[in-house]
Amino acid sequence: MKNIFSFFIVFLFLQFSGIADDTTTVVILHTNDMHSHIDKFSSLASYVKMFRQKYENVFLFSAGDLFTGNPVVDKYKAPGYPIIDLMNKVKYDVSEIGNHEFDYGQATLNKRMEQATFPFICANMKITHQSILKQPKPMVTFYTKDSLKIMILGLLQLGKNGLPDAMLKKMEGIQFSNPIKIAKHYQSYHDSCNVFIALTHLGANTDKILAEKAPFFDVIIGGHSHTKLPNGIKIGNTLITQAGCYMDYLGVLSLKLVNGKVVSKQDSLITLVMGNHNHDDISQLIEKYNQDSTLNTVIGQAKQDLTAPDMLGNLITDAMRQKLNVDIAFQNIGGIRLDKIPQGNITVKQIYQLQPFDNTFITYNLTPKQIKQLIKYAFNLYHKNELEVSGINIKLHVNSHQNLKGIDLFDLKGNPLNKGKFTVAINNYMASAYKLPFLKKGKATNILDAETTIEYIKKHQRLNVGSKRITIVKE
């Protein structure tokens, strides 16, 4: 009922926004951060069909991160193809490149881009002769039925290291530029079109900065931060939108133009629900892709709900420590991609959802001082704890400004860890992204993270993952 009411409100707004003869209504439907979630595509297809039947100027945009998060898509014989196939069927018009588009490697991304019937865009990345990836266009142009011009500029996020949040080796030969500085180079395009849109994979906070520093965009359609903006937010004359993640919502942006000028803009979200508004062809295609008996194999049981990040982090790091026979194992919280494994049977699919990146492990011999440097580096990335651990307990001392002031390490018997050397394992994403000199000297194992967790669960069957291992003391 709530979903039908949302659609009705959007319908009424659109009905009354195009009464005058000199008025054009443009409807841009938008999604972001699908992360390989395909089960709601039939609901999406039905809404897209409804809008296209009602209005002349309807477009469908993606703000990036199509891949990584559902093994039905990620472990398919052609990784990522099912999401491209479904997007082709629904007739997307354009997609910004997200950081997780690099997860399968450049050669695979090339194939998926070639198979797509819509363009991928990004203005702040440049391909060099050392890269396999083909250069995407910085922007794309669409026209309404009455020849009004809509220009869309693509922008991709960069982390503190000046690169998107992806494995470094999968971005070799690609040069990235500051997205806000690049956006400013396109200011003149605002005067050569009727609507100027930034299709970004920057995150909501960076979108706000973009709106302040480059105030010539009519709308920013965003992604990356998985932010649900029910009606968007206004910064100056720019409307910023984002539609959550995982295909939970369809964003509906309505632009009203009079004599070719934007006079109003409104954004809302429609909830996409599995089983609602079924589109037969799409439903059958989803069912076909979901028929993978290997992924549904039961490998063990959870005695209770295993929640993120602590309980699932304990599971991952315990599996690492046992497999690699090390003293200590760390997992970055950003790499834990499930909120919960419910009590009961655990399947192979759930573990691939939990750890979808095919990370491998690197081992080191580290002193307590180096271990503290690792913990401090991770904390300072986000001004909060970013690690889970097995083999030791950790106490973090944090002041009122959320600054890390001290770190205490303890062995499993409660004794302080102040001297000696310890074998430590981390994943290869942390090893490449964390700029600590000693992380360059590790030993690569080529052992996959999800496979390690699956093996551990099979061995232990009924899991008991223990208690919280990292405590924060506010001073």
Backbone torsions as a table, in degrees:
resi	resn	phi	psi	omega
1	MET	NA	-44.5	179.4
2	LYS	-61.3	-39.7	-179.1
3	ASN	-65.3	-41.7	178.5
4	ILE	-64.9	-40.0	178.8
5	PHE	-62.6	-41.8	178.7
6	SER	-59.6	-44.5	180.0
7	PHE	-64.7	-38.6	-178.7
8	PHE	-63.2	-41.7	178.7
9	ILE	-62.4	-45.7	178.4
10	VAL	-61.0	-42.9	-178.7
11	PHE	-60.0	-45.0	-179.4
12	LEU	-62.6	-43.9	-180.0
13	PHE	-59.4	-45.2	-177.4
14	LEU	-67.9	-35.8	-179.9
15	GLN	-61.5	-41.4	-174.4
16	PHE	-93.5	2.3	-178.4
17	SER	-94.4	-4.5	-176.9
18	GLY	-128.9	41.8	-175.5
19	ILE	-78.6	-44.7	-175.1
20	ALA	-72.2	148.9	-178.3
21	ASP	-63.6	-31.6	-176.7
22	ASP	-91.3	14.3	-178.0
23	THR	-104.9	135.8	175.1
24	THR	-118.4	131.9	174.5
25	THR	-107.9	126.2	176.8
26	VAL	-112.1	127.5	177.9
27	VAL	-111.2	120.2	175.9
28	ILE	-113.9	113.6	176.1
29	LEU	-88.9	137.4	-174.1
30	HIS	-144.2	144.1	174.4
31	THR	-131.1	165.0	176.1
32	ASN	-156.4	154.4	174.5
33	ASP	53.7	52.1	175.9
34	MET	-61.9	-39.7	-178.2
35	HIS	49.6	47.3	172.5
36	SER	70.4	9.5	179.0
37	HIS	-78.5	116.3	-173.0
38	ILE	-112.1	-12.1	-168.2
39	ASP	-67.3	-18.4	-178.7
40	LYS	-102.4	12.1	-178.7
41	PHE	-67.3	-27.8	178.0
42	SER	-68.6	-37.6	175.8
43	SER	-65.6	-44.0	176.7
44	LEU	-57.9	-48.3	-176.7
45	ALA	-59.8	-38.4	-179.3
46	SER	-66.8	-42.9	178.3
47	TYR	-66.7	-41.3	178.9
48	VAL	-60.5	-42.4	178.9
49	LYS	-62.0	-42.8	179.7
50	MET	-59.9	-47.2	-178.7
51	PHE	-65.7	-40.1	-179.1
52	ARG	-67.9	-29.0	177.0
53	GLN	-74.5	-28.2	-174.8
54	LYS	-90.1	-32.3	-170.2
55	TYR	-129.0	148.8	-175.3
56	GLU	-75.6	-36.5	-170.9
57	ASN	-115.1	85.9	-177.9
58	VAL	-122.4	129.1	178.9
59	PHE	-126.8	155.6	-178.3
60	LEU	-128.6	116.9	-175.0
61	PHE	-116.3	150.8	169.1
62	SER	-120.3	135.7	179.2
63	ALA	-99.2	26.4	168.1
64	GLY	96.9	174.2	-172.5
65	ASP	60.0	64.3	175.9
66	LEU	-75.5	-31.0	-167.2
67	PHE	-106.1	168.2	170.2
68	THR	73.9	106.9	176.8
69	GLY	150.2	-14.2	179.3
70	ASN	-138.4	112.4	-176.1
71	PRO	-61.7	-21.2	175.1
72	VAL	-57.5	-35.3	178.7
73	VAL	-93.1	-45.8	-172.7
74	ASP	-71.1	-30.5	-178.9
75	LYS	-100.7	8.8	177.0
76	TYR	-63.3	153.5	-176.7
77	LYS	-55.4	-31.9	170.5
78	ALA	-114.9	90.2	-170.8
79	PRO	-51.8	128.9	177.8
80	GLY	89.6	-14.2	-174.8
81	TYR	-61.6	-40.7	-177.8
82	PRO	-54.9	-37.9	-178.8
83	ILE	-70.9	-36.6	176.8
84	ILE	-66.3	-42.6	179.5
85	ASP	-58.9	-46.7	-179.3
86	LEU	-67.9	-39.6	177.7
87	MET	-64.6	-37.5	175.3
88	ASN	-62.0	-42.5	-177.8
89	LYS	-64.8	-37.9	-179.8
90	VAL	-81.4	-13.7	176.6
91	LYS	69.4	59.6	169.1
92	TYR	-62.5	150.3	179.9
93	ASP	-97.5	-29.4	-177.5
94	VAL	-167.0	153.5	172.8
95	SER	-138.9	132.7	168.7
96	GLU	-73.0	147.9	175.4
97	ILE	-77.7	126.3	176.1
98	GLY	-99.4	166.3	-179.4
99	ASN	-61.2	-30.9	-179.1
100	HIS	-83.3	-1.0	171.1
101	GLU	-67.1	-17.8	179.4
102	PHE	-86.6	-6.1	-169.7
103	ASP	-61.9	-31.8	-179.6
104	TYR	-87.3	-3.4	-176.3
105	GLY	97.6	160.8	-173.8
106	GLN	-68.8	-37.2	-178.9
107	ALA	-63.5	-42.9	178.8
108	THR	-68.0	-39.7	178.2
109	LEU	-61.7	-40.2	175.9
110	ASN	-55.8	-46.4	-179.0
111	LYS	-62.4	-44.1	-179.6
112	ARG	-65.9	-38.0	178.5
113	MET	-66.0	-37.0	177.8
114	GLU	-67.7	-34.5	-178.5
115	GLN	-77.4	-21.7	-178.3
116	ALA	-71.2	139.1	175.8
117	THR	-89.2	7.6	178.7
118	PHE	-126.9	154.5	179.8
119	PRO	-82.7	151.2	166.7
120	PHE	-100.4	136.4	-178.0
121	ILE	-127.4	154.1	172.5
122	CYS	-171.6	124.6	-175.7
123	ALA	-91.0	-21.5	-173.0
124	ASN	-107.7	31.9	171.1
125	MET	-134.5	138.1	-178.3
126	LYS	-126.2	127.0	-179.9
127	ILE	-84.2	135.7	176.0
128	THR	-108.4	177.3	-179.1
129	HIS	-67.2	-14.6	-179.9
130	GLN	-85.8	-4.6	-175.8
131	SER	-99.4	151.5	174.2
132	ILE	-88.5	-31.8	-174.2
133	LEU	-64.5	142.7	175.4
134	LYS	-84.4	144.8	-175.6
135	GLN	-65.7	121.5	173.8
136	PRO	-78.2	155.1	174.8
137	LYS	-72.5	149.2	179.8
138	PRO	-73.1	-27.9	-175.1
139	MET	-153.8	170.4	178.8
140	VAL	-140.5	153.1	-178.6
141	THR	-123.0	135.9	174.8
142	PHE	-124.2	159.2	178.4
143	TYR	-127.2	142.7	174.5
144	THR	-77.7	172.8	-179.7
145	LYS	-61.5	-27.8	178.4
146	ASP	-101.9	26.4	169.3
147	SER	69.0	22.9	170.7
148	LEU	-76.3	144.6	-170.8
149	LYS	-102.3	127.1	178.5
150	ILE	-118.5	122.3	179.6
151	MET	-113.6	135.9	-175.2
152	ILE	-125.5	121.8	178.6
153	LEU	-103.4	132.5	-180.0
154	GLY	-97.9	136.2	-179.9
155	LEU	-137.6	135.8	-175.8
156	LEU	-114.8	141.1	-178.6
157	GLN	-68.4	153.4	172.1
158	LEU	-128.9	140.1	176.6
159	GLY	-83.2	-170.5	-178.8
160	LYS	-64.8	-21.3	178.7
161	ASN	-87.4	5.8	178.9
162	GLY	79.0	13.6	-178.9
163	LEU	-130.7	155.8	173.6
164	PRO	-61.7	158.8	-179.9
165	ASP	-76.3	81.6	179.2
166	ALA	-153.7	170.4	179.0
167	MET	-64.2	131.2	-175.4
168	LEU	-58.7	-42.1	-175.1
169	LYS	-67.0	-19.6	179.6
170	LYS	-87.1	-1.1	178.0
171	MET	-120.1	18.6	-177.8
172	GLU	-60.7	136.9	177.6
173	GLY	83.5	5.1	178.5
174	ILE	-110.7	131.1	177.2
175	GLN	-103.4	134.8	-178.2
176	PHE	-117.4	144.2	179.9
177	SER	-121.3	155.6	178.3
178	ASN	-55.1	121.8	-173.6
179	PRO	-64.7	-34.2	-178.6
180	ILE	-71.9	-40.0	176.7
181	LYS	-64.6	-41.0	178.5
182	ILE	-64.3	-41.5	-179.3
183	ALA	-57.0	-37.7	-177.8
184	LYS	-63.5	-26.3	178.6
185	HIS	-67.4	-16.3	-175.3
186	TYR	-104.1	12.8	-176.4
187	GLN	-56.8	-37.7	-176.3
188	SER	-64.3	-21.3	-179.5
189	TYR	-66.6	-23.3	179.3
190	HIS	-58.1	-33.6	-177.2
191	ASP	-85.8	-6.3	-178.7
192	SER	-109.2	13.7	177.6
193	CYS	-145.5	170.5	179.1
194	ASN	-89.4	-31.4	178.3
195	VAL	-136.9	129.4	178.0
196	PHE	-118.4	120.7	-173.8
197	ILE	-123.7	136.3	168.4
198	ALA	-97.4	119.2	175.3
199	LEU	-100.6	103.9	-166.0
200	THR	-118.0	152.6	167.1
201	HIS	-124.0	65.6	-173.8
202	LEU	-113.4	-25.5	-170.7
203	GLY	97.7	148.8	-172.7
204	ALA	-60.5	-39.4	-178.6
205	ASN	-65.8	-40.7	178.5
206	THR	-71.5	-32.9	174.9
207	ASP	-59.3	-37.4	177.6
208	LYS	-64.2	-41.0	177.9
209	ILE	-65.7	-40.7	177.4
210	LEU	-59.0	-43.4	-179.7
211	ALA	-64.1	-32.0	179.1
212	GLU	-78.6	-41.5	-175.2
213	LYS	-84.6	-26.3	179.9
214	ALA	-130.8	73.4	-169.0
215	PRO	-79.3	19.6	-176.3
216	PHE	-98.0	1.0	176.2
217	PHE	-84.7	136.6	174.0
218	ASP	-70.8	-40.9	-177.2
219	VAL	-143.9	145.3	167.3
220	ILE	-114.4	118.0	175.3
221	ILE	-101.7	111.1	-166.7
222	GLY	-113.3	172.0	175.8
223	GLY	-155.9	-167.2	175.1
224	HIS	90.8	-45.0	-176.2
225	SER	-89.8	-0.2	178.4
226	HIS	58.3	36.7	-174.9
227	THR	-89.1	132.3	175.3
228	LYS	-93.9	112.5	177.4
229	LEU	-114.4	95.0	-171.8
230	PRO	-56.5	-35.2	179.2
231	ASN	-130.4	14.9	-175.8
232	GLY	71.4	175.6	176.2
233	ILE	-134.2	146.0	-179.2
234	LYS	-99.9	129.8	169.3
235	ILE	-122.6	107.1	-173.2
236	GLY	62.8	-125.6	178.9
237	ASN	-98.3	8.1	-177.2
238	THR	-102.2	130.8	174.4
239	LEU	-95.4	124.2	178.6
240	ILE	-102.6	129.6	-178.7
241	THR	-126.8	154.9	171.2
242	GLN	-164.5	143.0	-170.3
243	ALA	-117.2	50.1	174.2
244	GLY	65.7	-126.9	-178.7
245	CYS	-166.7	174.1	171.7
246	TYR	58.1	25.1	179.5
247	MET	63.6	26.6	176.3
248	ASP	-71.9	-28.3	-175.0
249	TYR	-137.6	153.6	168.4
250	LEU	-111.9	120.9	175.5
251	GLY	-79.3	138.9	179.3
252	VAL	-124.5	104.4	179.3
253	LEU	-101.3	123.6	178.0
254	SER	-113.9	124.7	177.7
255	LEU	-114.7	127.7	176.9
256	LYS	-106.4	123.8	179.2
257	LEU	-117.1	133.5	174.9
258	VAL	-120.0	125.4	-175.9
259	ASN	52.3	37.6	175.7
260	GLY	81.4	2.5	-179.2
261	LYS	-110.8	138.8	177.1
262	VAL	-71.1	121.5	-179.8
263	VAL	-112.6	-18.3	175.5
264	SER	-157.1	152.7	178.0
265	LYS	-147.7	138.0	-177.3
266	GLN	-145.7	138.9	178.8
267	ASP	-127.0	144.0	176.2
268	SER	-147.1	168.3	-179.0
269	LEU	-118.5	138.0	171.9
270	ILE	-111.0	130.4	179.5
271	THR	-75.1	129.1	175.7
272	LEU	-95.4	128.0	-174.8
273	VAL	-125.7	132.0	176.8
274	MET	-60.6	133.4	176.8
275	GLY	91.3	-15.2	178.8
276	ASN	-93.7	144.3	177.1
277	HIS	52.3	48.2	-176.2
278	ASN	-61.6	136.7	175.3
279	HIS	-109.8	110.1	-166.6
280	ASP	-53.6	-49.1	-177.3
281	ASP	-62.0	-43.5	-179.4
282	ILE	-69.2	-40.3	179.3
283	SER	-59.9	-42.3	179.8
284	GLN	-65.8	-37.3	179.0
285	LEU	-67.9	-41.4	176.7
286	ILE	-61.1	-44.4	-179.9
287	GLU	-60.9	-40.1	179.6
288	LYS	-61.8	-45.5	-178.5
289	TYR	-68.9	-29.4	-178.2
290	ASN	-79.0	-8.1	-177.8
291	GLN	-82.7	78.2	179.4
292	ASP	-133.0	97.9	-173.6
293	SER	-65.6	-30.0	-179.4
294	THR	-61.0	-42.4	-178.0
295	LEU	-67.9	-25.2	-177.9
296	ASN	-91.3	7.3	178.7
297	THR	-66.6	130.7	177.8
298	VAL	-81.6	128.8	-177.4
299	ILE	-115.4	-9.0	-179.6
300	GLY	175.1	-170.1	-178.7
301	GLN	-135.4	144.3	172.7
302	ALA	-96.5	124.6	179.7
303	LYS	-68.1	-23.7	179.7
304	GLN	-150.2	172.5	173.9
305	ASP	-59.8	129.6	176.7
306	LEU	-101.0	109.6	-171.9
307	THR	-104.2	157.7	176.8
308	ALA	-93.0	152.2	-2.2
309	PRO	-92.2	-20.8	-167.4
310	ASP	-67.3	-51.1	-174.8
311	MET	-69.2	-43.3	177.7
312	LEU	-70.3	-33.5	174.7
313	GLY	-64.1	-39.3	176.0
314	ASN	-61.9	-42.8	179.4
315	LEU	-60.1	-49.1	-177.4
316	ILE	-62.3	-47.8	-175.3
317	THR	-72.6	-33.1	174.9
318	ASP	-63.4	-40.9	177.9
319	ALA	-63.8	-42.5	177.6
320	MET	-59.8	-48.3	-174.2
321	ARG	-63.9	-39.7	179.4
322	GLN	-70.3	-44.8	-177.3
323	LYS	-64.2	-42.1	-174.0
324	LEU	-92.8	-7.7	180.0
325	ASN	55.1	51.2	179.4
326	VAL	-112.2	166.0	179.1
327	ASP	-74.0	-39.8	-171.2
328	ILE	-139.4	141.1	176.1
329	ALA	-132.4	138.1	178.2
330	PHE	-119.7	146.1	173.2
331	GLN	-131.6	131.7	175.1
332	ASN	-75.5	136.4	-176.0
333	ILE	-63.3	-33.1	178.9
334	GLY	-61.3	-21.1	179.2
335	GLY	-89.5	0.4	177.2
336	ILE	-93.9	106.6	-164.9
337	ARG	-106.9	10.0	170.6
338	LEU	-116.6	144.2	174.7
339	ASP	-78.9	-29.7	-174.4
340	LYS	-164.2	142.6	162.5
341	ILE	-106.9	112.6	-174.9
342	PRO	-64.5	155.7	174.7
343	GLN	-54.5	138.2	179.8
344	GLY	119.9	-153.5	-176.0
345	ASN	-64.1	141.8	174.5
346	ILE	-112.1	130.4	-178.2
347	THR	-108.4	163.2	175.5
348	VAL	-57.9	-40.6	-178.7
349	LYS	-58.3	-40.8	-178.7
350	GLN	-63.0	-37.0	-178.9
351	ILE	-72.8	-36.6	175.2
352	TYR	-68.3	-28.9	173.3
353	GLN	-71.5	-37.5	179.3
354	LEU	-65.4	-42.1	-176.3
355	GLN	-130.3	79.8	-170.6
356	PRO	-89.4	0.0	-166.7
357	PHE	-94.6	-2.9	-176.2
358	ASP	55.6	41.4	175.2
359	ASN	-72.4	152.6	172.6
360	THR	-115.5	178.7	-173.9
361	PHE	-111.9	147.7	173.9
362	ILE	-121.4	136.3	-179.9
363	THR	-114.5	152.7	-176.2
364	TYR	-142.6	163.7	165.4
365	ASN	-111.6	111.2	-172.2
366	LEU	-124.4	149.6	172.8
367	THR	-84.7	163.2	173.9
368	PRO	-55.5	-35.8	178.3
369	LYS	-62.4	-43.3	178.8
370	GLN	-67.9	-37.6	177.4
371	ILE	-62.0	-41.2	176.9
372	LYS	-64.5	-38.1	177.0
373	GLN	-62.6	-39.6	177.2
374	LEU	-62.3	-47.1	179.9
375	ILE	-63.1	-43.5	-179.3
376	LYS	-64.2	-41.9	179.9
377	TYR	-60.8	-46.5	180.0
378	ALA	-62.7	-42.2	179.9
379	PHE	-61.8	-44.1	-175.3
380	ASN	-70.9	-14.4	176.4
381	LEU	-62.2	-38.6	-174.6
382	TYR	-130.7	7.6	-176.1
383	HIS	56.4	39.5	173.8
384	LYS	-163.0	165.5	178.9
385	ASN	-62.8	132.5	-177.0
386	GLU	-123.5	13.0	-175.6
387	LEU	-128.7	152.6	164.7
388	GLU	-119.9	156.2	-169.5
389	VAL	-144.1	153.5	169.4
390	SER	-132.2	140.2	175.9
391	GLY	106.2	-21.5	176.5
392	ILE	-143.9	169.4	169.3
393	ASN	-115.7	149.0	-172.6
394	ILE	-131.0	138.5	173.6
395	LYS	-120.0	122.4	179.9
396	LEU	-105.0	128.3	178.6
397	HIS	-101.6	119.2	-172.9
398	VAL	-126.3	137.2	178.8
399	ASN	-88.1	-176.4	-174.8
400	SER	-66.5	-19.2	178.7
401	HIS	-93.6	11.2	179.3
402	GLN	65.8	27.4	174.3
403	ASN	-92.8	138.6	-179.5
404	LEU	-78.4	120.9	-176.2
405	LYS	-107.1	-19.4	-179.5
406	GLY	-169.1	155.9	-179.5
407	ILE	-134.2	129.1	174.0
408	ASP	-115.6	134.4	178.2
409	LEU	-113.5	139.4	-179.8
410	PHE	-135.6	143.5	172.7
411	ASP	-75.5	178.3	-173.9
412	LEU	-70.3	-10.2	175.4
413	LYS	-96.7	-0.7	178.6
414	GLY	93.7	5.5	179.7
415	ASN	-83.2	140.0	179.0
416	PRO	-62.0	145.0	176.9
417	LEU	-104.7	102.3	-175.2
418	ASN	-122.8	-15.8	-176.4
419	LYS	-148.5	171.9	-179.0
420	GLY	92.5	-175.8	175.4
421	LYS	-127.4	149.1	-175.7
422	PHE	-134.6	142.9	174.0
423	THR	-77.7	129.1	-173.2
424	VAL	-131.1	138.1	176.8
425	ALA	-119.2	137.9	171.2
426	ILE	-136.4	169.4	177.5
427	ASN	-86.1	164.3	-174.0
428	ASN	-71.0	-19.8	173.5
429	TYR	-65.8	-47.7	178.6
430	MET	-61.4	-41.3	-178.1
431	ALA	-62.0	-34.1	-178.2
432	SER	-89.1	-30.8	-174.5
433	ALA	-88.5	-28.7	-178.4
434	TYR	-85.1	119.2	-174.5
435	LYS	-87.0	72.2	176.3
436	LEU	-121.7	126.6	-173.7
437	PRO	-53.7	-40.6	-175.2
438	PHE	-70.7	-14.7	178.6
439	LEU	-75.6	-9.2	177.0
440	LYS	-79.4	-9.2	-171.6
441	LYS	-109.8	25.4	-178.9
442	GLY	-84.1	172.8	178.4
443	LYS	-108.2	117.2	179.7
444	ALA	-74.1	140.8	-177.8
445	THR	-109.4	-24.3	-174.6
446	ASN	61.0	19.3	176.0
447	ILE	-91.6	126.8	-174.6
448	LEU	-79.3	141.9	-175.0
449	ASP	-67.8	-50.1	-177.5
450	ALA	-63.1	-39.9	179.3
451	GLU	-62.6	-35.9	178.5
452	THR	-64.9	-43.2	179.2
453	THR	-67.1	-40.2	177.6
454	ILE	-60.6	-46.1	179.2
455	GLU	-60.2	-41.7	-179.5
456	TYR	-64.2	-44.1	-179.5
457	ILE	-64.8	-42.3	178.0
458	LYS	-59.4	-37.5	-177.5
459	LYS	-72.9	-39.2	-173.9
460	HIS	-97.2	-18.4	174.6
461	GLN	60.2	-76.3	-178.5
462	ARG	-97.3	110.8	-167.4
463	LEU	-87.0	139.2	169.2
464	ASN	-133.0	104.8	-166.8
465	VAL	-91.4	0.4	175.2
466	GLY	82.8	-172.9	-172.3
467	SER	-102.1	-178.8	-179.9
468	LYS	-63.5	134.3	-174.3
469	ARG	-110.6	-12.7	177.7
470	ILE	-122.2	119.9	179.7
471	THR	-113.5	148.4	-179.2
472	ILE	-113.6	124.9	178.9
473	VAL	-107.6	116.9	-179.4
474	LYS	-88.4	129.1	-175.6
475	GLU	-119.2	NA	NA
